[in-house]
Amino acid sequence: AVDVGITYGADNVNLFAPYKVQTWNDIPAQWKEASGRWAGDYYGQIALAYDASIAKAPTSFSDLKDPAFKNMVAIGGDPTGAQEALMSVFAANLSAGGTADNVQPGIDYFKSLKSSGNFVPVLANGTNLAAGAYKVSFSWDFNGPGAIATAAKAGIKLKYVIPSDAVIQGTPYIQAINKKAPHPAAARLWADQPLRPPG
């Protein structure tokens, strides 16, 4: 089974075998391929992940403009290639009064974080968090339990909070079965274990 972004799935439908998961009828039409070659299986909300040792706990995108967060804020990748990073920009855009048709306020938000010195140009990941390269990042909420456990092993108490000024849900990631899968029955069993059906 594969777990990929919806655009990749739509562009590569011929790589996948048709199989309609048990929750097929619960999945909206826009989040599944009609013959069953892929279906959305989970989605997330953008949360703020932060090291609990910092002086001020963030509760909103607006909070991160505060000088208290100087050299602390990072993002999980390039928004032109990583869905989590892209949806972080859309969430910032929502918090800044932008719309789906006008993302400039979200871009300006990150520009202002960079100009103030609050944004740090490192990849938000476990290695850089453990190294102290940043203290706050934007993350899918479903990454919370694993990230919290990994951070704890490095002696960091990591917390997650849904920002009060931008509650945004991303498009679902999709699951599909490789049409050349060596054990397609096992892949079908895996596919029938939905995490959070989109809807």
Residue frames relative to the residue before (quaternion, step in Angstrom):
aa qw qx qy qz dx dy dz
A 1.0000 0.0000 0.0000 0.0000 0.00 0.00 0.00
V 0.2123 -0.7702 0.5876 0.1285 3.55 -1.15 0.61
D 0.1965 -0.7437 0.6322 0.0931 3.53 -1.23 0.65
V 0.1686 0.8059 -0.5347 0.1901 3.57 -0.23 1.30
G 0.6325 -0.5128 0.4174 0.4035 3.53 -1.33 0.12
I 0.6459 -0.5718 0.3511 0.3640 3.53 -1.16 0.63
T 0.6270 0.5354 -0.3451 0.4484 3.60 1.02 -0.69
Y 0.6395 0.5143 -0.3272 0.4685 3.57 0.95 -0.84
G 0.6551 0.5230 -0.3136 0.4461 3.57 0.91 -0.88
A 0.6795 0.4936 -0.2875 0.4603 3.55 0.87 -0.94
D 0.7050 0.4688 -0.2615 0.4636 3.58 1.03 -0.76
N 0.7768 0.3148 -0.1498 0.5244 3.59 1.20 -0.42
V 0.1420 0.8550 -0.4892 0.0975 3.56 1.17 0.61
N 0.6549 0.5425 -0.3212 0.4167 3.60 1.04 -0.66
L 0.5775 0.5780 -0.3770 0.4361 3.59 1.28 -0.10
F 0.7248 0.4684 -0.2154 0.4570 3.56 1.24 -0.43
A 0.4234 -0.6854 0.5387 0.2466 3.54 -1.21 0.67
P 0.4844 -0.6629 0.4694 0.3250 3.61 -0.96 0.69
Y 0.2276 0.7291 -0.6260 0.1570 3.54 -1.02 0.93
K 0.2066 -0.7782 0.5836 0.1054 3.56 -0.73 1.07
V 0.3805 -0.7520 0.5008 0.1972 3.55 -0.50 1.26
Q 0.6905 -0.5049 0.3290 0.4002 3.56 -1.25 0.43
T 0.7161 0.4215 -0.2465 0.4987 3.60 1.08 -0.63
W 0.2130 0.8375 -0.4845 0.1359 3.60 1.28 0.28
N 0.7167 0.4672 -0.2669 0.4437 3.59 0.78 -0.99
D 0.6485 0.5165 -0.3134 0.4631 3.60 1.23 -0.36
I 0.6257 0.5419 -0.3316 0.4527 3.58 1.25 -0.29
P 0.4609 -0.6903 0.4777 0.2878 3.64 -0.70 1.01
A 0.6472 -0.5750 0.3495 0.3583 3.57 -1.07 0.80
Q 0.6728 0.5092 -0.3232 0.4285 3.62 0.93 -0.76
W 0.7151 0.4172 -0.2531 0.5005 3.60 1.22 -0.30
K 0.7281 0.3154 -0.2711 0.5449 3.60 1.09 0.65
E 0.4291 -0.6572 0.5535 0.2786 3.54 -1.25 0.56
A 0.5946 -0.6597 0.3271 0.3229 3.57 -0.71 1.14
S 0.7362 0.4067 -0.2517 0.4789 3.63 0.93 -0.74
G 0.5984 -0.6044 0.3473 0.3950 3.60 1.27 0.02
R 0.4047 0.7407 -0.4667 0.2640 3.60 1.20 0.25
W 0.7841 -0.0516 -0.0180 0.6182 3.60 1.21 -0.30
A 0.0253 -0.7815 0.6231 0.0182 3.55 -1.27 0.47
G 0.5234 -0.6129 0.4890 0.3336 3.54 -1.15 0.66
D 0.0987 -0.8377 0.5356 0.0406 3.57 -0.83 0.91
Y 0.8036 -0.0467 -0.0116 0.5933 3.63 1.15 -0.25
Y 0.0963 -0.7654 0.6339 0.0553 3.52 -1.28 0.42
G 0.2364 -0.7798 0.5597 0.1508 3.53 -1.24 0.15
Q 0.3721 -0.6527 0.5975 0.2804 3.48 -1.42 0.04
I 0.4764 -0.6529 0.4991 0.3126 3.56 -1.09 0.67
A 0.0782 -0.7865 0.6125 -0.0116 3.53 -0.84 1.13
L 0.4057 -0.6326 0.5830 0.3089 3.52 -1.36 0.17
A 0.1353 -0.7634 0.6282 0.0648 3.56 -0.79 1.06
Y 0.0830 0.8293 -0.5457 0.0870 3.59 -0.77 0.95
D 0.5246 -0.6011 0.5166 0.3107 3.48 -1.28 0.63
A 0.4091 -0.7585 0.4565 0.2209 3.58 -0.54 1.18
S 0.5707 0.6063 -0.3909 0.3923 3.62 1.21 -0.16
I 0.5310 0.6373 -0.4240 0.3634 3.62 1.19 -0.26
A 0.6348 -0.5931 0.3559 0.3444 3.55 -1.15 0.68
K 0.7943 0.1816 -0.0842 0.5737 3.57 1.01 -0.77
A 0.3052 -0.7472 0.5621 0.1806 3.59 -0.78 1.02
P 0.3590 -0.7414 0.5168 0.2330 3.62 -0.72 0.97
T 0.1126 -0.7909 0.5974 0.0702 3.56 -1.08 0.72
S 0.7909 0.1718 -0.0788 0.5820 3.57 1.28 -0.21
F 0.6279 -0.4938 0.4278 0.4229 3.55 -1.32 0.21
S 0.6154 0.5696 -0.3384 0.4270 3.56 1.01 -0.81
D 0.6039 0.5821 -0.3513 0.4160 3.59 1.01 -0.80
L 0.6708 0.5519 -0.3050 0.3904 3.58 0.96 -0.87
K 0.5600 0.5798 -0.3898 0.4453 3.58 1.30 -0.05
D 0.5098 0.6664 -0.4001 0.3688 3.57 1.28 -0.37
P 0.5436 -0.6285 0.4423 0.3373 3.64 -0.96 0.78
A 0.5135 0.6461 -0.4170 0.3807 3.61 1.21 -0.33
F 0.7176 0.4308 -0.2372 0.4931 3.60 1.21 -0.48
K 0.2514 0.7906 -0.5205 0.2022 3.60 1.19 0.47
N 0.8533 0.0590 -0.0995 0.5084 3.56 -0.95 1.01
M 0.5817 0.6288 -0.3522 0.3772 3.59 1.10 0.60
V 0.7319 0.4840 -0.2364 0.4174 3.60 1.03 -0.70
A 0.0102 0.7931 -0.6071 0.0483 3.58 -0.85 1.04
I 0.2900 -0.7346 0.5891 0.1710 3.54 -1.31 0.36
G 0.5073 -0.7013 0.4356 0.2470 3.56 -1.12 0.73
G 0.8464 -0.0684 -0.0047 0.5280 3.56 0.61 1.08
D 0.6487 -0.4951 0.4203 0.3966 3.50 -1.41 -0.12
P 0.4454 -0.7225 0.4545 0.2703 3.64 -0.60 1.02
T 0.6351 0.5211 -0.3532 0.4476 3.62 1.14 -0.32
G 0.7967 0.2825 -0.1572 0.5107 3.59 1.22 -0.18
A 0.7335 0.3494 -0.2147 0.5420 3.60 1.23 -0.23
Q 0.4479 -0.7267 0.4472 0.2670 3.58 -0.60 1.12
E 0.6251 0.5401 -0.3500 0.4416 3.60 0.95 -0.78
A 0.6709 0.4823 -0.2923 0.4815 3.59 0.95 -0.87
L 0.6380 0.5245 -0.3253 0.4605 3.59 0.98 -0.83
M 0.6967 0.4577 -0.2816 0.4752 3.58 0.87 -0.91
S 0.5612 0.5672 -0.3882 0.4611 3.60 1.21 -0.40
V 0.6402 0.5006 -0.3177 0.4885 3.58 1.05 -0.78
F 0.6517 0.5021 -0.3201 0.4698 3.60 0.96 -0.80
A 0.6386 0.5095 -0.3329 0.4710 3.60 1.02 -0.72
A 0.6376 0.5038 -0.3217 0.4860 3.58 0.99 -0.83
N 0.6174 0.5541 -0.3272 0.4525 3.55 1.07 -0.79
L 0.6474 0.5094 -0.3078 0.4760 3.57 0.95 -0.91
S 0.6698 0.5070 -0.3047 0.4489 3.59 0.91 -0.91
A 0.7179 0.4339 -0.2342 0.4914 3.58 1.17 -0.65
G 0.6206 -0.5881 0.3278 0.4020 3.58 1.26 0.24
G 0.4412 0.7000 -0.4549 0.3293 3.58 1.24 0.24
T 0.3217 -0.7170 0.5836 0.2048 3.54 -1.35 0.08
A 0.6872 -0.4562 0.3536 0.4411 3.57 -1.30 0.12
D 0.7003 0.4527 -0.2628 0.4855 3.58 1.14 -0.60
N 0.7663 0.2306 -0.1373 0.5837 3.58 1.25 -0.27
V 0.0586 -0.8355 0.5456 -0.0271 3.56 -0.07 1.35
Q 0.3762 0.7611 -0.4661 0.2488 3.58 1.25 -0.03
P 0.6358 0.5218 -0.3668 0.4347 3.67 0.88 -0.70
G 0.6370 0.5194 -0.3292 0.4648 3.61 1.09 -0.64
I 0.6340 0.5085 -0.3160 0.4895 3.55 1.04 -0.80
D 0.6585 0.5097 -0.3007 0.4649 3.57 0.97 -0.90
Y 0.5843 0.5774 -0.3669 0.4365 3.59 1.11 -0.69
F 0.7065 0.4420 -0.2698 0.4824 3.58 0.81 -0.97
K 0.5973 0.5509 -0.3576 0.4603 3.57 1.09 -0.65
S 0.6664 0.4956 -0.3049 0.4662 3.59 0.97 -0.84
L 0.6228 0.5260 -0.3448 0.4654 3.61 1.06 -0.70
K 0.6537 0.5013 -0.3106 0.4742 3.57 1.03 -0.79
S 0.6643 0.5179 -0.3050 0.4444 3.57 0.91 -0.92
S 0.6988 0.4654 -0.2685 0.4722 3.58 1.03 -0.77
G 0.5002 -0.6595 0.4225 0.3694 3.57 1.26 -0.31
N 0.4840 0.6715 -0.4418 0.3460 3.59 1.24 0.09
F 0.6823 0.4555 -0.2702 0.5040 3.58 1.12 -0.72
V 0.1321 -0.7696 0.6203 0.0746 3.55 -1.02 0.87
P 0.4020 -0.7590 0.4656 0.2132 3.59 -0.82 0.98
V 0.4275 0.6454 -0.5190 0.3624 3.57 0.59 1.18
L 0.5505 -0.5987 0.4652 0.3495 3.55 -1.20 0.50
A 0.3684 -0.7119 0.5525 0.2286 3.56 -0.85 0.99
N 0.3252 0.7069 -0.5723 0.2590 3.55 -0.35 1.29
G 0.7360 -0.4555 0.2782 0.4165 3.55 -1.27 0.25
T 0.6424 0.5354 -0.3257 0.4411 3.57 0.98 -0.82
N 0.7090 0.4488 -0.2659 0.4745 3.57 0.85 -0.94
L 0.5968 0.5388 -0.3642 0.4700 3.60 1.12 -0.57
A 0.6736 0.4970 -0.2933 0.4618 3.58 0.88 -0.97
A 0.6748 0.4856 -0.2862 0.4764 3.59 1.13 -0.66
G 0.4931 -0.6820 0.4158 0.3447 3.60 1.26 -0.14
A 0.3690 0.7617 -0.4668 0.2564 3.59 1.24 0.31
Y 0.7749 0.0016 -0.0191 0.6318 3.58 1.25 -0.38
K 0.3125 -0.7593 0.5430 0.1759 3.57 -1.27 0.32
V 0.7745 0.2197 -0.1048 0.5838 3.60 1.21 -0.52
S 0.0661 0.7958 -0.6007 0.0403 3.58 -0.99 0.77
F 0.4606 -0.6200 0.5546 0.3097 3.51 -1.40 0.15
S 0.0766 0.8230 -0.5507 0.1163 3.58 -0.74 1.01
W 0.5431 -0.5576 0.4949 0.3861 3.54 -1.22 0.45
D 0.5303 -0.6466 0.4448 0.3208 3.56 -0.96 0.83
F 0.6391 0.5440 -0.3454 0.4199 3.61 1.04 -0.66
N 0.5976 0.5474 -0.3680 0.4558 3.60 1.24 -0.22
G 0.4434 0.7544 -0.4133 0.2519 3.57 1.26 -0.35
P 0.7125 0.4642 -0.3100 0.4252 3.63 0.54 -1.03
G 0.6853 0.4746 -0.2925 0.4686 3.60 0.89 -0.87
A 0.6669 0.5004 -0.3047 0.4603 3.57 0.94 -0.88
I 0.6309 0.5303 -0.3292 0.4607 3.59 1.01 -0.79
A 0.6702 0.4934 -0.2965 0.4685 3.60 0.95 -0.89
T 0.6570 0.5041 -0.3086 0.4680 3.60 0.97 -0.84
A 0.6532 0.5103 -0.3103 0.4655 3.58 0.95 -0.87
A 0.6223 0.5565 -0.3419 0.4314 3.59 1.00 -0.80
K 0.6257 0.5383 -0.3348 0.4546 3.60 1.07 -0.71
A 0.6932 0.4270 -0.2598 0.5194 3.58 1.22 -0.52
G 0.5671 -0.6313 0.3650 0.3830 3.58 1.30 0.17
I 0.5615 0.5822 -0.3863 0.4433 3.59 1.26 0.43
K 0.2631 -0.7325 0.6051 0.1675 3.54 -0.92 0.93
L 0.0920 -0.8173 0.5688 -0.0031 3.55 -0.29 1.30
K 0.0945 -0.7886 0.6063 0.0410 3.56 -1.00 0.86
Y 0.2298 -0.7477 0.6089 0.1319 3.54 -1.27 0.52
V 0.0310 0.7764 -0.6290 0.0244 3.56 -1.09 0.76
I 0.3858 -0.6650 0.5795 0.2705 3.57 -1.08 0.73
P 0.4339 -0.7214 0.4630 0.2774 3.62 -0.62 1.04
S 0.5048 -0.6942 0.4346 0.2727 3.55 -0.90 0.96
D 0.7474 0.4111 -0.2242 0.4714 3.59 1.11 -0.56
A 0.7966 0.1824 -0.1245 0.5627 3.61 1.20 0.16
V 0.0539 0.7761 -0.6224 0.0857 3.56 0.04 1.27
I 0.1330 0.8062 -0.5571 0.1486 3.55 -0.40 1.23
Q 0.2415 -0.7568 0.5978 0.1072 3.51 -1.02 0.95
G 0.3712 -0.7394 0.5193 0.2140 3.57 -0.90 0.89
T 0.6104 -0.4921 0.4384 0.4394 3.52 -1.31 0.09
P 0.5591 -0.6351 0.3963 0.3563 3.60 -1.01 0.61
Y 0.4314 -0.5892 0.6014 0.3242 3.47 -1.34 0.40
I 0.3023 -0.7757 0.5257 0.1745 3.55 -1.05 0.61
Q 0.2495 -0.7263 0.6205 0.1588 3.47 -1.30 0.50
A 0.0336 0.7818 -0.6200 0.0565 3.52 -1.05 0.82
I 0.3774 -0.6973 0.5578 0.2454 3.53 -1.28 0.34
N 0.4564 -0.6771 0.5129 0.2648 3.53 -0.77 1.10
K 0.4237 -0.7277 0.4673 0.2692 3.61 -0.69 0.99
K 0.6883 0.4094 -0.2854 0.5265 3.59 1.28 -0.16
A 0.2631 0.7939 -0.5109 0.1985 3.59 1.21 0.39
P 0.4477 -0.7085 0.4705 0.2761 3.61 -0.82 0.92
H 0.7818 0.1708 -0.0950 0.5920 3.59 1.17 -0.55
P 0.1021 -0.8599 0.4961 0.0631 3.61 0.49 1.15
A 0.6058 0.5494 -0.3746 0.4369 3.63 1.05 -0.58
A 0.6348 0.5102 -0.3254 0.4805 3.59 1.02 -0.77
A 0.6365 0.5233 -0.3250 0.4640 3.58 1.01 -0.80
R 0.6479 0.5090 -0.3236 0.4652 3.61 0.98 -0.76
L 0.6243 0.5228 -0.3409 0.4697 3.60 1.02 -0.73
W 0.6395 0.5206 -0.3146 0.4702 3.58 1.01 -0.86
A 0.6724 0.5202 -0.2941 0.4368 3.57 0.89 -0.96
D 0.6767 0.4947 -0.2934 0.4596 3.58 1.15 -0.53
Q 0.5859 0.5304 -0.3819 0.4790 3.59 1.24 0.38
P 0.0543 -0.8456 0.5298 0.0360 3.64 0.46 1.12
L 0.3926 -0.7130 0.5360 0.2242 3.54 -1.10 0.79
R 0.7636 -0.1670 0.1587 0.6032 3.56 0.82 -0.99
P 0.2577 -0.7989 0.5150 0.1737 3.62 0.08 1.20
P 0.4457 -0.7001 0.4844 0.2767 3.59 -0.86 0.91
G 0.2516 0.7811 -0.5504 0.1538 3.54 -1.07 0.57
